[in-house]
């Protein structure tokens, strides 16, 4: 009887260890996936910042070409930036 209980407990323990190992692998997989998604989001943010910088430079160059005073160009750029900042908040 004692041997039977020991065997049952050993199988139960083995089963629990296997389940824990499966959960650990699943957690590691989920962490890796989250890291990859975070990296992709950071790249998206960098790309968006780059595109915004390019747009500002183009607007500045356009103002220079049209002969606007630098104060007007800068005021226009600041107003445009403020508008873009406020738009997502609304």
Secondary structure as UniProt FT lines:
FT   HELIX           2..65
FT   TURN            66..67
FT   HELIX           70..89
//
